[in-house]
Amino acid sequence: MDSNGLFLQFLPYLTAGIAFFCFIVFASYHVAKGKTKHPVIAAVIGGLLTLIPPFSLAYLAFLIFRKDLESE
């Protein structure tokens, strides 16, 4: 099998991984805007946690269920 064929087999997984990374970073930033004072740091943490997908989903759930800044 040539290297071009291997790349084409790997391409859907790469695309899904990039899409998952973008979703987690965007969702972390969007949710953290009202929940923390530093939403960019929250988005970076969410992006780093995409290396282990269950942790990134748990982090996103943590941000969703955290109290808003106004209610503290």
PyMOL Python script that loads the backbone (N, CA, C, O; Angstrom):
from pymol import cmd

cmd.read_pdbstr("""\
ATOM      1  N   MET A   1       0.852  -1.172   0.000  1.00  0.00           N
ATOM      2  CA  MET A   1       0.000   0.000   0.000  1.00  0.00           C
ATOM      3  C   MET A   1       0.898   1.236   0.000  1.00  0.00           C
ATOM      4  O   MET A   1       1.846   1.317   0.781  1.00  0.00           O
ATOM      5  N   ASP A   2       0.606   2.179  -0.857  1.00  0.00           N
ATOM      6  CA  ASP A   2       1.410   3.391  -0.920  1.00  0.00           C
ATOM      7  C   ASP A   2       0.987   4.367   0.165  1.00  0.00           C
ATOM      8  O   ASP A   2      -0.045   4.182   0.811  1.00  0.00           O
ATOM      9  N   SER A   3       1.790   5.411   0.364  1.00  0.00           N
ATOM     10  CA  SER A   3       1.529   6.360   1.437  1.00  0.00           C
ATOM     11  C   SER A   3       0.278   7.189   1.170  1.00  0.00           C
ATOM     12  O   SER A   3      -0.372   7.628   2.119  1.00  0.00           O
ATOM     13  N   ASN A   4      -0.078   7.415  -0.089  1.00  0.00           N
ATOM     14  CA  ASN A   4      -1.284   8.169  -0.405  1.00  0.00           C
ATOM     15  C   ASN A   4      -2.532   7.394   0.011  1.00  0.00           C
ATOM     16  O   ASN A   4      -3.489   7.987   0.510  1.00  0.00           O
ATOM     17  N   GLY A   5      -2.530   6.099  -0.186  1.00  0.00           N
ATOM     18  CA  GLY A   5      -3.660   5.277   0.237  1.00  0.00           C
ATOM     19  C   GLY A   5      -3.809   5.241   1.742  1.00  0.00           C
ATOM     20  O   GLY A   5      -4.927   5.243   2.256  1.00  0.00           O
ATOM     21  N   LEU A   6      -2.702   5.207   2.451  1.00  0.00           N
ATOM     22  CA  LEU A   6      -2.733   5.223   3.907  1.00  0.00           C
ATOM     23  C   LEU A   6      -3.288   6.543   4.419  1.00  0.00           C
ATOM     24  O   LEU A   6      -4.070   6.571   5.370  1.00  0.00           O
ATOM     25  N   PHE A   7      -2.879   7.638   3.783  1.00  0.00           N
ATOM     26  CA  PHE A   7      -3.387   8.949   4.188  1.00  0.00           C
ATOM     27  C   PHE A   7      -4.888   9.041   3.977  1.00  0.00           C
ATOM     28  O   PHE A   7      -5.603   9.579   4.822  1.00  0.00           O
ATOM     29  N   LEU A   8      -5.371   8.519   2.852  1.00  0.00           N
ATOM     30  CA  LEU A   8      -6.805   8.574   2.569  1.00  0.00           C
ATOM     31  C   LEU A   8      -7.610   7.722   3.546  1.00  0.00           C
ATOM     32  O   LEU A   8      -8.763   8.036   3.841  1.00  0.00           O
ATOM     33  N   GLN A   9      -7.007   6.643   4.050  1.00  0.00           N
ATOM     34  CA  GLN A   9      -7.693   5.837   5.058  1.00  0.00           C
ATOM     35  C   GLN A   9      -7.717   6.551   6.408  1.00  0.00           C
ATOM     36  O   GLN A   9      -8.657   6.378   7.184  1.00  0.00           O
ATOM     37  N   PHE A  10      -6.696   7.349   6.690  1.00  0.00           N
ATOM     38  CA  PHE A  10      -6.579   8.039   7.970  1.00  0.00           C
ATOM     39  C   PHE A  10      -7.342   9.361   7.984  1.00  0.00           C
ATOM     40  O   PHE A  10      -7.635   9.889   9.057  1.00  0.00           O
ATOM     41  N   LEU A  11      -7.666   9.900   6.817  1.00  0.00           N
ATOM     42  CA  LEU A  11      -8.283  11.215   6.692  1.00  0.00           C
ATOM     43  C   LEU A  11      -9.607  11.376   7.451  1.00  0.00           C
ATOM     44  O   LEU A  11      -9.785  12.411   8.093  1.00  0.00           O
ATOM     45  N   PRO A  12     -10.536  10.428   7.420  1.00  0.00           N
ATOM     46  CA  PRO A  12     -11.787  10.613   8.185  1.00  0.00           C
ATOM     47  C   PRO A  12     -11.551  10.730   9.696  1.00  0.00           C
ATOM     48  O   PRO A  12     -12.229  11.506  10.370  1.00  0.00           O
ATOM     49  N   TYR A  13     -10.603   9.971  10.223  1.00  0.00           N
ATOM     50  CA  TYR A  13     -10.308  10.055  11.654  1.00  0.00           C
ATOM     51  C   TYR A  13      -9.666  11.395  12.000  1.00  0.00           C
ATOM     52  O   TYR A  13      -9.962  11.979  13.043  1.00  0.00           O
ATOM     53  N   LEU A  14      -8.798  11.873  11.136  1.00  0.00           N
ATOM     54  CA  LEU A  14      -8.165  13.171  11.342  1.00  0.00           C
ATOM     55  C   LEU A  14      -9.200  14.286  11.300  1.00  0.00           C
ATOM     56  O   LEU A  14      -9.170  15.201  12.122  1.00  0.00           O
ATOM     57  N   THR A  15     -10.105  14.207  10.349  1.00  0.00           N
ATOM     58  CA  THR A  15     -11.161  15.211  10.227  1.00  0.00           C
ATOM     59  C   THR A  15     -12.082  15.192  11.446  1.00  0.00           C
ATOM     60  O   THR A  15     -12.454  16.248  11.957  1.00  0.00           O
ATOM     61  N   ALA A  16     -12.445  14.016  11.907  1.00  0.00           N
ATOM     62  CA  ALA A  16     -13.299  13.912  13.095  1.00  0.00           C
ATOM     63  C   ALA A  16     -12.582  14.450  14.326  1.00  0.00           C
ATOM     64  O   ALA A  16     -13.201  15.110  15.161  1.00  0.00           O
ATOM     65  N   GLY A  17     -11.290  14.178  14.452  1.00  0.00           N
ATOM     66  CA  GLY A  17     -10.528  14.683  15.590  1.00  0.00           C
ATOM     67  C   GLY A  17     -10.424  16.191  15.592  1.00  0.00           C
ATOM     68  O   GLY A  17     -10.539  16.821  16.644  1.00  0.00           O
ATOM     69  N   ILE A  18     -10.208  16.776  14.429  1.00  0.00           N
ATOM     70  CA  ILE A  18     -10.133  18.238  14.343  1.00  0.00           C
ATOM     71  C   ILE A  18     -11.495  18.862  14.632  1.00  0.00           C
ATOM     72  O   ILE A  18     -11.577  19.888  15.307  1.00  0.00           O
ATOM     73  N   ALA A  19     -12.551  18.256  14.129  1.00  0.00           N
ATOM     74  CA  ALA A  19     -13.898  18.769  14.391  1.00  0.00           C
ATOM     75  C   ALA A  19     -14.231  18.668  15.880  1.00  0.00           C
ATOM     76  O   ALA A  19     -14.823  19.591  16.439  1.00  0.00           O
ATOM     77  N   PHE A  20     -13.861  17.565  16.528  1.00  0.00           N
ATOM     78  CA  PHE A  20     -14.102  17.403  17.963  1.00  0.00           C
ATOM     79  C   PHE A  20     -13.316  18.447  18.753  1.00  0.00           C
ATOM     80  O   PHE A  20     -13.841  19.032  19.701  1.00  0.00           O
ATOM     81  N   PHE A  21     -12.056  18.684  18.368  1.00  0.00           N
ATOM     82  CA  PHE A  21     -11.229  19.690  19.029  1.00  0.00           C
ATOM     83  C   PHE A  21     -11.868  21.068  18.915  1.00  0.00           C
ATOM     84  O   PHE A  21     -11.967  21.791  19.906  1.00  0.00           O
ATOM     85  N   CYS A  22     -12.297  21.432  17.719  1.00  0.00           N
ATOM     86  CA  CYS A  22     -12.920  22.743  17.512  1.00  0.00           C
ATOM     87  C   CYS A  22     -14.209  22.884  18.316  1.00  0.00           C
ATOM     88  O   CYS A  22     -14.474  23.934  18.902  1.00  0.00           O
ATOM     89  N   PHE A  23     -15.005  21.817  18.337  1.00  0.00           N
ATOM     90  CA  PHE A  23     -16.249  21.861  19.106  1.00  0.00           C
ATOM     91  C   PHE A  23     -15.985  22.065  20.595  1.00  0.00           C
ATOM     92  O   PHE A  23     -16.633  22.896  21.230  1.00  0.00           O
ATOM     93  N   ILE A  24     -15.044  21.319  21.152  1.00  0.00           N
ATOM     94  CA  ILE A  24     -14.769  21.420  22.591  1.00  0.00           C
ATOM     95  C   ILE A  24     -14.205  22.792  22.944  1.00  0.00           C
ATOM     96  O   ILE A  24     -14.601  23.384  23.948  1.00  0.00           O
ATOM     97  N   VAL A  25     -13.289  23.298  22.131  1.00  0.00           N
ATOM     98  CA  VAL A  25     -12.708  24.615  22.410  1.00  0.00           C
ATOM     99  C   VAL A  25     -13.783  25.693  22.332  1.00  0.00           C
ATOM    100  O   VAL A  25     -13.880  26.533  23.227  1.00  0.00           O
ATOM    101  N   PHE A  26     -14.591  25.680  21.273  1.00  0.00           N
ATOM    102  CA  PHE A  26     -15.650  26.679  21.129  1.00  0.00           C
ATOM    103  C   PHE A  26     -16.677  26.566  22.250  1.00  0.00           C
ATOM    104  O   PHE A  26     -17.079  27.578  22.824  1.00  0.00           O
ATOM    105  N   ALA A  27     -17.101  25.355  22.564  1.00  0.00           N
ATOM    106  CA  ALA A  27     -18.106  25.158  23.615  1.00  0.00           C
ATOM    107  C   ALA A  27     -17.545  25.548  24.983  1.00  0.00           C
ATOM    108  O   ALA A  27     -18.253  26.155  25.787  1.00  0.00           O
ATOM    109  N   SER A  28     -16.295  25.212  25.255  1.00  0.00           N
ATOM    110  CA  SER A  28     -15.688  25.584  26.538  1.00  0.00           C
ATOM    111  C   SER A  28     -15.622  27.091  26.675  1.00  0.00           C
ATOM    112  O   SER A  28     -15.951  27.636  27.729  1.00  0.00           O
ATOM    113  N   TYR A  29     -15.198  27.774  25.614  1.00  0.00           N
ATOM    114  CA  TYR A  29     -15.116  29.234  25.676  1.00  0.00           C
ATOM    115  C   TYR A  29     -16.502  29.853  25.850  1.00  0.00           C
ATOM    116  O   TYR A  29     -16.692  30.751  26.671  1.00  0.00           O
ATOM    117  N   HIS A  30     -17.459  29.367  25.073  1.00  0.00           N
ATOM    118  CA  HIS A  30     -18.806  29.931  25.114  1.00  0.00           C
ATOM    119  C   HIS A  30     -19.459  29.731  26.486  1.00  0.00           C
ATOM    120  O   HIS A  30     -20.085  30.650  27.015  1.00  0.00           O
ATOM    121  N   VAL A  31     -19.315  28.557  27.050  1.00  0.00           N
ATOM    122  CA  VAL A  31     -19.908  28.284  28.361  1.00  0.00           C
ATOM    123  C   VAL A  31     -19.156  29.030  29.459  1.00  0.00           C
ATOM    124  O   VAL A  31     -19.770  29.529  30.402  1.00  0.00           O
ATOM    125  N   ALA A  32     -17.829  29.111  29.341  1.00  0.00           N
ATOM    126  CA  ALA A  32     -17.014  29.718  30.398  1.00  0.00           C
ATOM    127  C   ALA A  32     -17.144  31.238  30.444  1.00  0.00           C
ATOM    128  O   ALA A  32     -16.768  31.851  31.443  1.00  0.00           O
ATOM    129  N   LYS A  33     -17.665  31.859  29.391  1.00  0.00           N
ATOM    130  CA  LYS A  33     -17.820  33.320  29.402  1.00  0.00           C
ATOM    131  C   LYS A  33     -18.673  33.781  30.579  1.00  0.00           C
ATOM    132  O   LYS A  33     -18.376  34.810  31.186  1.00  0.00           O
ATOM    133  N   GLY A  34     -19.701  33.058  30.904  1.00  0.00           N
ATOM    134  CA  GLY A  34     -20.572  33.434  32.005  1.00  0.00           C
ATOM    135  C   GLY A  34     -20.248  32.742  33.310  1.00  0.00           C
ATOM    136  O   GLY A  34     -20.829  33.067  34.346  1.00  0.00           O
ATOM    137  N   LYS A  35     -19.321  31.784  33.276  1.00  0.00           N
ATOM    138  CA  LYS A  35     -19.060  30.982  34.462  1.00  0.00           C
ATOM    139  C   LYS A  35     -17.724  31.308  35.138  1.00  0.00           C
ATOM    140  O   LYS A  35     -17.573  31.082  36.338  1.00  0.00           O
ATOM    141  N   THR A  36     -16.763  31.832  34.390  1.00  0.00           N
ATOM    142  CA  THR A  36     -15.443  32.118  34.955  1.00  0.00           C
ATOM    143  C   THR A  36     -15.004  33.515  34.562  1.00  0.00           C
ATOM    144  O   THR A  36     -15.615  34.155  33.706  1.00  0.00           O
ATOM    145  N   LYS A  37     -13.939  33.979  35.196  1.00  0.00           N
ATOM    146  CA  LYS A  37     -13.368  35.287  34.862  1.00  0.00           C
ATOM    147  C   LYS A  37     -12.360  35.179  33.723  1.00  0.00           C
ATOM    148  O   LYS A  37     -11.975  36.197  33.148  1.00  0.00           O
ATOM    149  N   HIS A  38     -11.925  33.963  33.387  1.00  0.00           N
ATOM    150  CA  HIS A  38     -10.909  33.742  32.359  1.00  0.00           C
ATOM    151  C   HIS A  38     -11.379  32.671  31.373  1.00  0.00           C
ATOM    152  O   HIS A  38     -10.942  31.524  31.456  1.00  0.00           O
ATOM    153  N   PRO A  39     -12.260  33.032  30.444  1.00  0.00           N
ATOM    154  CA  PRO A  39     -12.784  32.017  29.519  1.00  0.00           C
ATOM    155  C   PRO A  39     -11.741  31.484  28.535  1.00  0.00           C
ATOM    156  O   PRO A  39     -11.864  30.355  28.060  1.00  0.00           O
ATOM    157  N   VAL A  40     -10.723  32.277  28.225  1.00  0.00           N
ATOM    158  CA  VAL A  40      -9.694  31.794  27.290  1.00  0.00           C
ATOM    159  C   VAL A  40      -8.910  30.651  27.921  1.00  0.00           C
ATOM    160  O   VAL A  40      -8.596  29.667  27.251  1.00  0.00           O
ATOM    161  N   ILE A  41      -8.594  30.778  29.201  1.00  0.00           N
ATOM    162  CA  ILE A  41      -7.875  29.699  29.901  1.00  0.00           C
ATOM    163  C   ILE A  41      -8.747  28.448  29.958  1.00  0.00           C
ATOM    164  O   ILE A  41      -8.249  27.333  29.802  1.00  0.00           O
ATOM    165  N   ALA A  42     -10.039  28.632  30.180  1.00  0.00           N
ATOM    166  CA  ALA A  42     -10.955  27.486  30.199  1.00  0.00           C
ATOM    167  C   ALA A  42     -11.001  26.806  28.833  1.00  0.00           C
ATOM    168  O   ALA A  42     -11.085  25.581  28.754  1.00  0.00           O
ATOM    169  N   ALA A  43     -10.946  27.594  27.755  1.00  0.00           N
ATOM    170  CA  ALA A  43     -10.949  27.015  26.411  1.00  0.00           C
ATOM    171  C   ALA A  43      -9.647  26.263  26.137  1.00  0.00           C
ATOM    172  O   ALA A  43      -9.661  25.212  25.496  1.00  0.00           O
ATOM    173  N   VAL A  44      -8.525  26.795  26.617  1.00  0.00           N
ATOM    174  CA  VAL A  44      -7.237  26.108  26.434  1.00  0.00           C
ATOM    175  C   VAL A  44      -7.233  24.781  27.190  1.00  0.00           C
ATOM    176  O   VAL A  44      -6.768  23.768  26.669  1.00  0.00           O
ATOM    177  N   ILE A  45      -7.745  24.789  28.408  1.00  0.00           N
ATOM    178  CA  ILE A  45      -7.823  23.549  29.186  1.00  0.00           C
ATOM    179  C   ILE A  45      -8.716  22.540  28.471  1.00  0.00           C
ATOM    180  O   ILE A  45      -8.377  21.359  28.392  1.00  0.00           O
ATOM    181  N   GLY A  46      -9.849  22.994  27.951  1.00  0.00           N
ATOM    182  CA  GLY A  46     -10.726  22.111  27.198  1.00  0.00           C
ATOM    183  C   GLY A  46     -10.040  21.555  25.963  1.00  0.00           C
ATOM    184  O   GLY A  46     -10.214  20.383  25.629  1.00  0.00           O
ATOM    185  N   GLY A  47      -9.255  22.392  25.276  1.00  0.00           N
ATOM    186  CA  GLY A  47      -8.528  21.930  24.106  1.00  0.00           C
ATOM    187  C   GLY A  47      -7.472  20.896  24.447  1.00  0.00           C
ATOM    188  O   GLY A  47      -7.292  19.922  23.715  1.00  0.00           O
ATOM    189  N   LEU A  48      -6.772  21.103  25.555  1.00  0.00           N
ATOM    190  CA  LEU A  48      -5.763  20.126  25.970  1.00  0.00           C
ATOM    191  C   LEU A  48      -6.406  18.801  26.375  1.00  0.00           C
ATOM    192  O   LEU A  48      -5.835  17.733  26.155  1.00  0.00           O
ATOM    193  N   LEU A  49      -7.577  18.879  26.957  1.00  0.00           N
ATOM    194  CA  LEU A  49      -8.251  17.659  27.392  1.00  0.00           C
ATOM    195  C   LEU A  49      -8.854  16.864  26.240  1.00  0.00           C
ATOM    196  O   LEU A  49      -9.334  15.751  26.451  1.00  0.00           O
ATOM    197  N   THR A  50      -8.838  17.411  25.028  1.00  0.00           N
ATOM    198  CA  THR A  50      -9.340  16.629  23.887  1.00  0.00           C
ATOM    199  C   THR A  50      -8.420  15.463  23.559  1.00  0.00           C
ATOM    200  O   THR A  50      -8.797  14.573  22.797  1.00  0.00           O
ATOM    201  N   LEU A  51      -7.228  15.458  24.121  1.00  0.00           N
ATOM    202  CA  LEU A  51      -6.348  14.301  23.930  1.00  0.00           C
ATOM    203  C   LEU A  51      -6.940  13.057  24.584  1.00  0.00           C
ATOM    204  O   LEU A  51      -6.667  11.935  24.160  1.00  0.00           O
ATOM    205  N   ILE A  52      -7.756  13.264  25.625  1.00  0.00           N
ATOM    206  CA  ILE A  52      -8.467  12.170  26.294  1.00  0.00           C
ATOM    207  C   ILE A  52      -9.958  12.549  26.260  1.00  0.00           C
ATOM    208  O   ILE A  52     -10.441  13.217  27.174  1.00  0.00           O
ATOM    209  N   PRO A  53     -10.685  12.132  25.223  1.00  0.00           N
ATOM    210  CA  PRO A  53     -12.054  12.614  25.006  1.00  0.00           C
ATOM    211  C   PRO A  53     -13.018  12.486  26.195  1.00  0.00           C
ATOM    212  O   PRO A  53     -13.813  13.404  26.401  1.00  0.00           O
ATOM    213  N   PRO A  54     -12.998  11.411  26.985  1.00  0.00           N
ATOM    214  CA  PRO A  54     -13.932  11.398  28.120  1.00  0.00           C
ATOM    215  C   PRO A  54     -13.653  12.519  29.131  1.00  0.00           C
ATOM    216  O   PRO A  54     -14.581  13.047  29.744  1.00  0.00           O
ATOM    217  N   PHE A  55     -12.393  12.873  29.301  1.00  0.00           N
ATOM    218  CA  PHE A  55     -12.058  13.958  30.221  1.00  0.00           C
ATOM    219  C   PHE A  55     -12.545  15.299  29.682  1.00  0.00           C
ATOM    220  O   PHE A  55     -12.999  16.146  30.451  1.00  0.00           O
ATOM    221  N   SER A  56     -12.455  15.500  28.375  1.00  0.00           N
ATOM    222  CA  SER A  56     -12.913  16.768  27.812  1.00  0.00           C
ATOM    223  C   SER A  56     -14.430  16.893  27.928  1.00  0.00           C
ATOM    224  O   SER A  56     -14.940  17.984  28.183  1.00  0.00           O
ATOM    225  N   LEU A  57     -15.150  15.796  27.747  1.00  0.00           N
ATOM    226  CA  LEU A  57     -16.601  15.843  27.910  1.00  0.00           C
ATOM    227  C   LEU A  57     -16.988  16.055  29.371  1.00  0.00           C
ATOM    228  O   LEU A  57     -17.950  16.767  29.661  1.00  0.00           O
ATOM    229  N   ALA A  58     -16.244  15.443  30.290  1.00  0.00           N
ATOM    230  CA  ALA A  58     -16.511  15.659  31.716  1.00  0.00           C
ATOM    231  C   ALA A  58     -16.207  17.104  32.100  1.00  0.00           C
ATOM    232  O   ALA A  58     -16.933  17.695  32.899  1.00  0.00           O
ATOM    233  N   TYR A  59     -15.142  17.678  31.541  1.00  0.00           N
ATOM    234  CA  TYR A  59     -14.806  19.077  31.814  1.00  0.00           C
ATOM    235  C   TYR A  59     -15.902  20.001  31.292  1.00  0.00           C
ATOM    236  O   TYR A  59     -16.280  20.965  31.958  1.00  0.00           O
ATOM    237  N   LEU A  60     -16.401  19.708  30.114  1.00  0.00           N
ATOM    238  CA  LEU A  60     -17.485  20.515  29.564  1.00  0.00           C
ATOM    239  C   LEU A  60     -18.743  20.409  30.432  1.00  0.00           C
ATOM    240  O   LEU A  60     -19.432  21.405  30.653  1.00  0.00           O
ATOM    241  N   ALA A  61     -19.036  19.221  30.916  1.00  0.00           N
ATOM    242  CA  ALA A  61     -20.178  19.056  31.825  1.00  0.00           C
ATOM    243  C   ALA A  61     -19.947  19.818  33.124  1.00  0.00           C
ATOM    244  O   ALA A  61     -20.876  20.415  33.667  1.00  0.00           O
ATOM    245  N   PHE A  62     -18.709  19.802  33.626  1.00  0.00           N
ATOM    246  CA  PHE A  62     -18.379  20.572  34.829  1.00  0.00           C
ATOM    247  C   PHE A  62     -18.636  22.055  34.609  1.00  0.00           C
ATOM    248  O   PHE A  62     -19.202  22.720  35.477  1.00  0.00           O
ATOM    249  N   LEU A  63     -18.231  22.577  33.466  1.00  0.00           N
ATOM    250  CA  LEU A  63     -18.459  23.993  33.183  1.00  0.00           C
ATOM    251  C   LEU A  63     -19.946  24.304  33.053  1.00  0.00           C
ATOM    252  O   LEU A  63     -20.401  25.355  33.503  1.00  0.00           O
ATOM    253  N   ILE A  64     -20.700  23.402  32.445  1.00  0.00           N
ATOM    254  CA  ILE A  64     -22.126  23.641  32.247  1.00  0.00           C
ATOM    255  C   ILE A  64     -22.858  23.709  33.585  1.00  0.00           C
ATOM    256  O   ILE A  64     -23.721  24.565  33.777  1.00  0.00           O
ATOM    257  N   PHE A  65     -22.519  22.821  34.499  1.00  0.00           N
ATOM    258  CA  PHE A  65     -23.237  22.761  35.773  1.00  0.00           C
ATOM    259  C   PHE A  65     -22.668  23.683  36.844  1.00  0.00           C
ATOM    260  O   PHE A  65     -23.209  23.747  37.948  1.00  0.00           O
ATOM    261  N   ARG A  66     -21.598  24.392  36.543  1.00  0.00           N
ATOM    262  CA  ARG A  66     -21.030  25.347  37.497  1.00  0.00           C
ATOM    263  C   ARG A  66     -21.947  26.570  37.585  1.00  0.00           C
ATOM    264  O   ARG A  66     -22.595  26.941  36.607  1.00  0.00           O
ATOM    265  N   LYS A  67     -21.993  27.186  38.757  1.00  0.00           N
ATOM    266  CA  LYS A  67     -22.846  28.364  38.949  1.00  0.00           C
ATOM    267  C   LYS A  67     -22.295  29.543  38.162  1.00  0.00           C
ATOM    268  O   LYS A  67     -21.088  29.663  37.952  1.00  0.00           O
ATOM    269  N   ASP A  68     -23.210  30.415  37.728  1.00  0.00           N
ATOM    270  CA  ASP A  68     -22.816  31.619  37.016  1.00  0.00           C
ATOM    271  C   ASP A  68     -22.091  32.579  37.953  1.00  0.00           C
ATOM    272  O   ASP A  68     -22.224  32.483  39.173  1.00  0.00           O
ATOM    273  N   LEU A  69     -21.324  33.505  37.379  1.00  0.00           N
ATOM    274  CA  LEU A  69     -20.601  34.484  38.184  1.00  0.00           C
ATOM    275  C   LEU A  69     -21.551  35.419  38.935  1.00  0.00           C
ATOM    276  O   LEU A  69     -21.266  35.809  40.067  1.00  0.00           O
ATOM    277  N   GLU A  70     -22.667  35.779  38.319  1.00  0.00           N
ATOM    278  CA  GLU A  70     -23.594  36.718  38.958  1.00  0.00           C
ATOM    279  C   GLU A  70     -24.252  36.116  40.191  1.00  0.00           C
ATOM    280  O   GLU A  70     -24.618  36.851  41.108  1.00  0.00           O
ATOM    281  N   SER A  71     -24.409  34.807  40.234  1.00  0.00           N
ATOM    282  CA  SER A  71     -25.099  34.166  41.343  1.00  0.00           C
ATOM    283  C   SER A  71     -24.192  33.830  42.513  1.00  0.00           C
ATOM    284  O   SER A  71     -24.667  33.377  43.555  1.00  0.00           O
ATOM    285  N   GLU A  72     -22.891  34.047  42.354  1.00  0.00           N
ATOM    286  CA  GLU A  72     -21.971  33.714  43.456  1.00  0.00           C
ATOM    287  C   GLU A  72     -21.928  34.817  44.486  1.00  0.00           C
ATOM    288  O   GLU A  72     -21.209  34.706  45.479  1.00  0.00           O
TER     289      GLU A  72
END
""", "prot")
cmd.dss("prot")
cmd.show_as("cartoon", "prot")
cmd.util.cbc("prot")
cmd.orient("prot")
